[in-house]
Amino acid sequence: MRLVPIRLSVVLYLCFSASYGFARSHEGSTSSAESSRSCQPPAPGASLQSLSGTVFDPTGAIVPGAALRVECGSFYRQTLSDGAGHYILRVPGGSYTLDAESTGFLPQVRELVVQSGSNTVDLRLGIAAEGQSVEVNAGPDYVTSTVDSGTKTSTPLIDTPQSITAVTMAQMQARDTQTIADTLRYSAGVDAEPYGTDTRVDWFFIRGFGMTFDGLFLDGLAVPKITGADAAYTSNPFSLQQVDILKGPASVLYGQTEPGGLVNLTSKRPAETPQGEIRFEGGNFHRYQGMVDVSGPLFGSKTLFYRVNGLARGSKSQVEFARDDQDYIAPSLLWKPSDRTSLVVLGNYLDLRTGSVGGFLPAQGMTLAGGKIAPNINGPIGTSFFDSEPDYDNFHKVEYFSATQLQHQLSEHWTLRNNFRYLRLGLPQYIGLYGTGFLQTATICATNPNASACTHTLTRSAILGNQNNGQYAVDQQFQGNYRTGKWSQTMLFGYNYQHQGSNVKLGYGPSDVYGVPGDPANGPNIDIFNPVYGAAVPSPGYSTTNTIGTLQQHGVYAQDQITHGHLNFVLSGREDWAPEHIFDNLAQQHIDSNPSKFTGRAGVLYHFDIGVAPYFSYSTSFNPIFGINPSTSKAFKSDTGDQYEVGLKYAPNGVNAFVTASLFQVTEKNLQTSNPVNPLITDQSAEQRSRGIELEAHASLSHNLNTIATFNHQQVIYSKPYYGAVGVRPVTVPANQASLWLDYDPQHGPGIGMGARFTGKTPGVVFTGQSTDFYVDSHTLFDAEAHYAVGNLRVGIDGKNLLDKVYVAYCYGSSSCNYGYRRTVNGNLTYRFASLLKPWKQE
């Protein structure tokens, strides 16, 4: 288990010292306010009005994450207060009851009348007395009313002219998500885990575009760009508060991104009320992990708050000999000297150890569609086959960052925000082997390539990688809010800077397929059906890439959001400069470039009283590619993109639900692709276009029943030739996807969740009209979870791919395929406590 007992012991110590030294749990409960009070139901067809305010504690500090519910008879709307304690609801004029609840506080009930125009109601929650437990009823965890990522301002989702998906912490907990890719599974337009069982990287596509290396953001700031060796940033869902998925170009606010969109990870921040969670999990593949998350006032302070969450995991994986070990710890502090100023300090350290689990297996012997690939006469290739060498293979990645988030209200109308982060991402060692196809040098293979002698020996190539990336980034924002009569205006001005230094060393060795057969420098071959490990592996050295480089980004942006009655306008613009300097140690040459680009966005939306909001938007993207094109020995050209999107958003009155339907066209130019025959040859003359429709619904059908339903159809093609192919779909990109998730969670007693995910067939090669063209089969997978909660304890079991379907996740040519995840089952035990954290006292 390699230090697993030590890591679990550390987590146990942290858990029990936190709960014993700082916390004391409470028993008993008081129910929330009754909802049978008299009120005047809203008149049918009444205009929607704005109800907003801020939730405070008795000291005047804000309370984020409070559950608010406004109701009258069968009509209700609900939301959560955001990170600044602010909430906003749109309801018809009339009389209502407003309930506010938060863990550790007494519930507050207000009778109010919503009148025409803007209505402001601030709430102040009382602290629950010691020995008293407050039960917070199920909040709107699956339906998020406000997401900051789309505009960098607190704009309701229904008033944002862009398709955005928010994956809340409640969704992650309900599905027991283990990776970021796992978290993205039930989202329209997102293809999560397209490459199957790869624990090294969180691969994902948005609207048909690969976004793994350039579409991941952390707390609104880009993570380091990488070049090869799969050294992409990794995060654990347990450390996150929410995951936002922006569909389509977002360069106007975030700078360098691909046109498919981006995924913004929001780190957990300190809570101002005491809370804690201890969790243990165990599952198949010998998976064991412990987690702890403790937060609240620091030593009883009214201005300082802390949070510490961490995880220790020891696990094998579906692939034999490959581990999936991970440790991380994430401390944070919140300082609130006044209700106008707050400072958050975040830290995170993550250590990941795994192996060659990406799988580069021959298609012959795997389950594919249409009979295009002949069955392997030797039998099927096992889903646990390891194509590297156990005593040689190693993948070790280390990440750490420190960040600050400052917010200060300068005046009644203006607010300053500053986000800063330093992040280090290193790949100290990546050594391994990967398959390069069957050895077919026997005489019989020339006339019968399907013969037994031609379909059992796998050729392999060695890989050697080392990367070191350091980055600091800052986003300085000024926001102004003004209202005059029916007009309201939110202005945002910002400056975004990042500086990244990278040292990239890569080497790919030859094989009996990609080299001279029998050459001692080739990777050793192995019998794929009767593997015998222990062969010596010749090191390729850093023969492919050896560069030292710096990449900078200077971005100045402005945004204006204008509302007049029901009409909403968004107009944004940004100018980026991205100087880069690279020294190629292999070619002994300096390469400098300084690309710049203006990007923009324009959107219009009309919010009808019945909760329907049609919208239209146009946006562009800009992404300098960091590195040297190995086929030209020059810096990559920047890629550009644009999108036209028209859609409809619907938040029905009286139902806690949110529905989005969108039609889009996204085009990317200067597309960087690799030749599937020789990955060292890179071409940027291709253009990719994606047209499609997306449907997504999130709903809380009652206090305890939540659901997610998604569907997307996309026509993704190379609209300009890709190695001679035009009008064909890229490899691994499905045309159709759909998913459905239902979750019943009454908070006490038994609960259950069930889901289904469908992914359509994908091209296994870039189609050229030849007989060798083939598809990879579509697949439908079923997930489920069950749990029982009593008091502060919750025991559960979670299963993914419950029917244990064996399927191929992708093929990139006939010699580079990988299986998807088999059935995984994890049991878990969680202890949650809401208690007053006390300072240490000298006895």
N, C-alpha and C positions, 0 to 999 in steps of 0.2 A: 504493500500500500504506500510505501515511500513517504514517510512523515505524516501520513493521514492521521494517525492517532494523536500526534503532537498538535497538528492544526485543529483537530476537533476538540482537543483538551483546552487549547487557547480560547476557542469560541465558547466552550462550556464555562470557562472561568469568567470571561467577559459577561456572559449571559447572567450567571448567578451572582456575580459581584454587583452587577448593575441592579438586578432585582432585589438583592438583599441590602446592599449598602445605600442605594439611592431611593428605591421605590417600596411602596407598601400598597398592595392591591386592595380593592374594596369589594364588599359583598352587598347583596340586596340591590334593589333598583326602584326607580320611580318612573312611571310612564310619562310620556310627553303629553302636552296639552290636548284636551279633547277637541275634536273637530266638528262638534255638533252645534257650535254657536250660531246664532242667527246672523244672516247676511242677506244682501240683495243680489241675486244672481245677475250676471251681465246680460244686457239686452242682446238678442240675436243680431248679428251683423254690426255690432258696435265697433268703433275704431279702436285700434290698439294704441295704448299709451305707454310711456316709459316709466318704470318704477325701479329706482336704483338707490344705492346707498353704500355705507361701509359698516362692517361689523367690528366692534371694539370689545376689549375686556374692561374690567373695572378701572384699570390704570390708564386707559386710553390707548393701549397697544392694539394693533389690528389682529383679527382672528381669521387667518386663511383657512379654507376648506370647511367653513361652516355650511350646514345644510339649511337652505331656506325654501319654504313652501308657501305659496299664496293660494288660497282656495275659497270657494263658495259653492256649497252643494256638491254637484258632480264635477264642477269645473275646478281645475288646479293647474298650476305651473310651478316648476321647482328648478333650483340651480344650486351651485356651490359658490361661495366667495372665492375670489382668485387670490394670488400670492400677495396682493396689496390689501386683502380684506374686502375688496369691492365686489358688489354684485349688481346685476342688471336683469330685469324681466320686462317683457312686453305683454300687457294684458288689456282687455277692454276696460273702459271706464266703469266704475261701480264700487260696491262695498265688498270688502274681503277680510279674511283673517290671515295674518302673516305669522308663520312660525319660524323660529330660528333655533338651531340646535348644533352643538359641537361637543366632542368628547371632553369631559372634565369641567363643563359649564352647565349651569342650570338653563333649561329651555326658556325662551322668551316668546310671548304671544302678544300680537298687536292687532287691534281692530282698526281698519283704515278705509278711507275712501280714495280711490284713484280717479283723479280728475283729468281733464283735457290738458295735454302738454307734458311737461316733465315733472315727475313726482319723486322727491328725495326723502327717504326714510332711513336714518342711521339707527343702528341697534347696539346696545351695550349689554353683554351677557355677564351674569354673575357667576363667580367661581363656586363650584360645588363644595359643600362643607366636607371636612375630612370624615371618613367613615360613610360617606354618602356616594352612591354610584348613580351615574346618570346614563340612561339608555338612549342612544341616538338611533332613531328609526332609520331604515334603509333610505339612503339618499339617492340622488340621480346619478349614480356612478357611471352608467353606460351612455348617458345623454349629456354631452358637454355643451353648454350654451355659449361660452366664450373661450376663444383660443388666441393667445397673443402672437403665435408664430406667423400667422398670415399677413399681419400688418405691423407687427411689433408694437401695437397699441391694443388696449382692451376693447376689441370690437366683437360684438356678437357674431357667431358663425353665420347666422342667417343674413347678416348685413355685409358679409365679405364676399365679393364677386370672384370666388375661386373655390375649387373643390378641395376640401381639407378633411382628413380623417384624424380623429383624436382617439388614441388608445389609452384609456385611463388606468390608473393603478388597480382599480377594482377588476377590470378585465384581465390584467396580467395575473392577479392573484387567483381569479376564478379558473383560469386555464393553466395555472402553474407554469408559466412560460419560463424556459431555461436559457434562451438566447434571444438576441434582438430579432433574428430572422423568425424565430418561433412567435415572437410578439406580433409580427406583421402579418401573420397567416390569414386572419379573418378581416382583410381590408381590400376594398375594390381597387382594381388597377395595379395591384402589387403582386409580384411573383416572388414569394419568399422561398428560400432554400432551393434555388433552381439547380444547384449542382449536387444535391443529395447530401450524403453523410460527410460533411466537411466541418470539423470543429475548429478549424484554424481561423475562419473568417465568416462574418455574417453577410453572406451574399444576398442581394435582392435586386429586382428590376421594378421600375415604375413606368407604366404605360409603354412597355416594350424596350426601355433603355436601361442598360446596366448602370446602377448608381452606387455600387459598393465603395469605390475609391474616391468619388468626388461628390457624393450626395449625402454624406453623413455629417451632421452637426451636433455639437454638444453645448447645451445652454445658449444657443443662438450663435455660437462661434464655430467655424470650420475646424475639423480635426486635420492633422497633417496629411498632405498628399503623399502617396507612396509610389514606388516604381518596382513592381515585381516582388517575388518571394512572399506574397500574401501577407505582408506586414501591415494590414489595415487595422484601424482602431477597433477595439473590442470593448463592449460594456456588458455588465450583467443586469438583467431587468430588475433584480431586487434592489439595486441602487437608484432606481428611477421613479420619479413621481408621475410622469406621463410621457408618451411618445406621439409626436405630431407628424403627419404625413402630408406634405404639400404637393399637389399634383400640378405639373407643368413648371415652366421656367420661373425661378425665384431669384435671379441674379440682381434684380433691382434693389433688393434689401440685403442680400447675403453675399453678393460678389460672385466668386468663381463656383459655378455649379453646372451640371449637365442639364439638358432641357427637360428630362423626365420629371424632375421635381427634387425634393429632398426629404430626409427624415431628421427631425430635430428631437434629440433626447434631452429631457429635463431632469436634472438631478434632484434627489430628495433634499429638502431644506429643513432646518430646525423648526420644530413645532413649538408654539408658545404655550401649549398645554401639555402636561406630562403624559407620555404614552410610551409603550414598549411592546416588543414582539420577539419571541424566541421560537425558532422553528428548526425541526429536524426532518430530514428526508432520507429515504432509502428506496432503491429500486433495482430493476434488472440491470445487467451488465455491471454488477457489483458497485452500484452507485450509492455513495454516502455523502451527505453534506449537512452542515449546520450553519444557521444564519441567526444574526442578532440585529435588532434595530431599536435603539433607545433614544428618546428625545424629550426635551422639556426645558424649563428654566435652569440655568446654570447656578448651582448652589443657592437656589431660592431667589435669584436676582429677578428684578422686574424689567431689566433692559438687556440682559444677556441670556441667550438661549443656545442650546447645543443639540447636536445629533451625531450619533455614531452608528453606522451600519456596516456589516461585514459578512463575509461568507468564506467557508473553507470546504473544499470538495475534493474527494478522491474517487475516481471512477475509471472503469474500463469503458470500452465503446463497442459499437456493433462490429467494427473492424478488429480482427484479432491482432494482438500486440500493441494496438494504439490506445493510449490513455486519453482521458479528458479531465485533467486535474486543473483546478483553478482556486486561487485565493485572492481576496481583495478586502480592503478596509477603506471606509470613506467617512472621515470625520468632518464636521462642519460647525460653524458658529454664526449666530445672528446677533447683531448689536442694533438696538433701537433706542437711541438716546431721546427721541421725541417721535410724535406721530407724523412728522414731516420728513424724517430721515431714517434710513435703514441701510445696514451694511451686512452682506452675507460673505463669509469666507468658506470656500469649499476645498476639500482635498480628497485625493483618491489614489490608491496604489493597487495595481492588479498584476498578478503573475499567472500566466497560462502556460501549461505544459501538455502537449499532445504529440501527434505524429502524422505520418503520411496517410491521411484518411480521405483525401480528395478523390482517389480512385481513377485510374486511367486504364480501363479494362477494355478488351476487345468486345465489339457488339455481338460477335458470333458466340453464342452461349448465354446470351441475356435475352429477356423477353421484350420483343419489339413488334411493331405493327406490320400488317400487310404481307408477311412472308417474304419481305425483301432480303432479310438476312437469314441465311440457311441455319437450321439448328446445328449445334456442335455435336458431332458424332461421339465425342468423349463425355457428353453430358452437360448440364448447366453449370455455370461458374457460381461458386458460393458467394452469398452476400457478405460473408465475414472474411473473404480472401484479402490478405495483406500483400501489397505489391512491392514492399520495401524489405529491408533487412532489420530484424528486431534489435540486434546488438549495434547497429550502425545508425539507425533512424533516430532523429530528435528534432522537435520543433518547440522552441522556447521563446515566449514573447513577454516583455515587461513594459508596463505603462505606468506613468504617474503624472498627476497634474495638481496645480494649486490655482485657485481662481478667486476673484473678488467681484461682487455685484453691489454697486452703490446706487441708491436712489434717494433723491432729495427734491422736495417740492419747493421751488424757488419763490413762487407767488401763487395767487389764486388760479392763474391760468397756465403757468409754465412749470414743467418738471424736468429735472436732469437725471439721466441714467448713464452709468459707466460700467461696462463689463470687461474684465481683464482676465486672461488666463495664460499660464505657462504650462506646456504639456511636453512630455518626453515619451517617445515611443521607440522601443528598441527590439530588434530581433537578434539577440546575441548569437544564436546558432540555429540554422536550419540545414540539416543534412538528411538526405534520403534518396530513394529511388522511385521512379515512376514508370509505368508500362508504356511501351512504344509500339505494341502490336505483336502478333504472332511471328515466330521465326519460320520462314517458308523458303528455306534454301535447299530443301530436299528436291530431288529430280521430279518426284511425283507432283509437287506443288505447282509446277508450271502448267499441268493439264488438269489437276484436280486439287484446287486450293482448299477444298473442304475435307480432304482426307485426314485421318487421325494424326498422321505424322506432321501435318501442317497446322494443327489447331490445338496444340497442348503446351507448347513451349513459348513463354512470354519473354520478349526481349525487354530490357530495362535500361534507362538512362539515369545517371547520377545527377543530383542537384546539390549545390553548395551555396548558401546564402547568409549574408550578414548585413543588417541595416541599423542605422542610428539616425533618428529624426528628432530634432528639437524645434519647438515652435512657441512663439508668444504672439498673442492676438488681443486686440482691443476694439471695442465698439462703443463709441461715444454718441449719446443721443440727447436731443432736446425736443420735448413734446409740448405743444401749446394747444389749449382747448378753449374755444369761444362759442357763445350762443347768442343769437340776436333774433328774436321772434321765432319764426319757423325755420330759420337757418341755423345750422350748427357746423362747426369746422374743427377738425383735428389735424394739426400740422406736425410733421416729424422731420427733423434735420439730423443727419448723422455723418460721422466719419469712422471708417472701418479700416484698421491696419493689421497686417499680420506679416511675420517674418519667420521663415522656416529654413533651417539648415539641415542638409541630408548627406549622409555618406552611404552609398549603395554599392554592395559587392555581390555579384551573382556569377554562378558558373553552371552551365549545363554540359554534361558529358555526352559522348556519342554512344550509340547502341548498335547492335547488329542490323537494325533497320535504318537508323540515321547515322551511318558511318560505314566503315569497311568491315564486313563480317569477319569475325575472328580476331580483330584488333585487340591487343591487351588493354587498350585504353577504354574499351567499351564496358558498359555496365554488365554485370553477370546476368545470364538468363536463368529462368526458373520454370519448373513444370507447374502450370496453373492448377492442375487437378491433383497433383501429389507433391506439394512444395516441400523442399528441403532447404532450410535456411542455414546461414553461416558462411556464405561465400564472401571472399574479399572484394572490397569495392574500391576501384581506382578513383582518386579524388580528381574532379575536373578543374580545381583551382578557380580563381575568380576570372575566368576566361571570357565571359560574356559581357558583363558590365562591371565597371569600377570607376565610379564618379563621385566627386565632391561638388555640392551645389548649394546655392541659396535662392530662395524664391520669396519675393515680397509682393504685397498687395496694398495699394492705397485706393480707397473707395470713398467718394463723397456722394451722398444721396439725400433726396428730399421727397417727401410724400405729402399729399393734401387729400384729406377725406372730407367731403362736403355732403351734408344732408339737408334736404329741403322737404319737409313733410315725409312722404313715403319714398322719396327718390334719394338714392345714394350714389355718389361719384367717388372714384379713387383714381388719382393721377400720380404716378411716381417716376422718378428719373435718377440715374446714377452714372457716374463716370469712374471707370476703373483704370489704374495703371498697374502693371504686373511685371516689373523688371526681374529677370532671372540671370544668374551666372552659373555656369557649369564648367568644371574641368574634368576632362576625360583622361584618366590615367592610362588607359590602354592606347588611345590614339595620341596622347600627349598634346592635347589642344584645348584651348579655351573657347567656349561658346557663350555668347551673350545675346540676349533679346530683351525687348521692352514693349510687349504688346499692350495696347490700350483699347478700350471699347466703351461706348455708351449703350446702356440697356434701359429699358423702360417698361411700364405697365400702365394700361388704361382700362378701367372697368366701370360699368354702370349696373345698378340693381334697383328694382322697384319692389318695396315690401308692402304687399296688400294686407288689409286688416284681417283677412281670414288665415293669415300665416303663410301664404305663398309668396315666394320671392324669386322671380325670373332674373337672370343676369347674363351679361356678356363681358368678356375680357380679352385683351390681347397683351402678350408679354414676350420678352426676349431674354436670351441667356448668353453668357460668355464664359469660356473656361480655358485658360491657358494650360496646356499639357506640360507637366513638369518632367523633364528628362530629355534624353537624346534618342532620336530615331535611329535604331541600329542599322537600318538599310540606307540611310543618307548621312549619318554621323553629324547631323545638325539637330537643333532644337525642334521639338514638335511644333506644328502650327496649332494655334488656338482653335477650338471648335466653337461654333455659334449655333444658336437655335431660336425658334420662335413658336408660339402657340396661339391658336384661335380657340376660344372655348365659349360655349353657350350652355346654360344650365338652368335648373329649377331647384330651389330649396323649399322645404315645407316643414313647418313646425306647427302641427294642428293644435288649435285651441282646445284645452281640456284634456289633452293627451300628452304625456311626457315622452315625445318621440321627435326624431329629426331624420328627414329623408333628403337625399341629394341625388339628382339625376343630371348627367352632363354629357355633352357631345364635344369632341375635341379633335384638333389636328395639330400635331407636333412635328416639326422638321428639324433635323440636326445636320449640319454641314461640317466638312473636314473630319468626318467620323474616323476615329482611330480603331482599326481592326487588325487582327493577326491572321496570317495565313494558317489554316488548320494543318497543313502539311509541314510547314516550318515556322514555328512561333517566333523566330527571330526576325522575320521579315514583316515590317509594319507598313501599312498603306493608309493614306488619309484622303484619298480622292473620292471616297464613297459618300453617299448621302442617304440618310435613313428617315422615313416618314411613318408616322403612326396616326391612324384615324380610328376613332372608336366611340363607344358609349359605355358609361358606368352608371350603375344603380347601387345605392347603399342606404340602408336604414338601420338606425339605432333606436331602440324603444325600451321603456320601462312600462310593461303592461299592467303592473300593479306594484305595490310596495316591494314585492319579493321576486317578481319575474322579469327578467331582462332578455333581450334578443338582439342579435346582429344578423342582417341578411345582406348579401352582396352579389352582384353579377357584373361582369364586364366582357365586352366583345371588342376586339381590336384588330385592325388590319395593319400590320406592321410590315413594311417592305423596304428593300433597298431601292430608292427612287433614282439613284445614279449608280453606275456599274460598280459592283464589288467583285473584283477579280473576274470580270466578264459577266457576272450574274446581275440581272436587273429585274425588278418587279417580283422578286422572291422574298420570302420571309427569312429573317435572321435565325440562325441556329438557336435552339433552346427556348424560343419565344412562343408561348401558346396563343391561340386566337380567342379562346374562351376560358373563363374561370367563373366559379360560383361557390358560395359558402353560406352556411346557416348555423347559427349557434343559439341555443336556448339555455338559460340558467335560472334555476329556482333556488333562491337562498333566503330562507326566512330568518336568518341570523341565529336562531335557536332551533335545536332539533335537527332532523335530517334535511339535506339539500342535495340537488343533483344538477348536472349540466351535461348537455349532449350537443355534438356538432358534426357537420359533414363538410368536406372540402373537395371540390372537383377542379382538376386541371386538365385542359384539353391536350390533344396530341401536339408534339413539337417537331420541327424538322431536325433530323439527325445529322444532316449535312446541308451546305448551301446548295440548293437545287440548281442543276444545270441541264435538266432534261435527260439525264443518263439513267441507265438501268440500275445504277448504284445508289440513286436517290432513295432515302427511306425516312419514315417518321418513327418517332418514339411514341409508344402507346399513351393514351390518356389514362388517368387514374382517379378514383374516388376513394377518399380516406375518411374514416369515422373516428371521432374523439369522444371521450366521456369522462366525467368526474363525479364522485359522490363524497359526501362528507356528513359529519354529525358534530354539532356544536352544543356544548353545555357549559354555562358559565363563561369562564375565560379560556376554556380549552376547545380546540377544534381538531378533529382527526379526519383525515381524508385520503382518498386514493384517486390518482389521475392516470388516464391511459390515452395515449396517442397512437393512431393507426391501430385501433382496437382489434380489428379483424386480421391483423398481421399480414396485410397485403404485400406481396413481393412485387416491386415495380422498379423500372428504370427511371431515374430522375432526369437524365439528359444523356445525349451523345453529341460529341463535337468531332464528327468523323467516325469511321468504323472501328478505329482503334483507341478511342478515348471516350469511354462511357462510365457512368457510376450509378449504383443503386441508391434509392431513397431510403429513408429511415424505416426500419422494421418496427414492430410494436414495442413501445416503451411504456413501462408502468412504474409509477413512483408513489409510495405511501408517504404521508406527512403528518406530523404532529406539531400543532402550533399553540403556544401560550401567549395570550395578549393581555396586557394590563394597562389600565388608565389610573394613574395614581399620582400623588403629589411627591415630586422628587425633592428630597431635603438635603441641605448641606451637611457635610461631616461636622460632628461636634466633638470637642475635646472632653473626654470623660474625666 
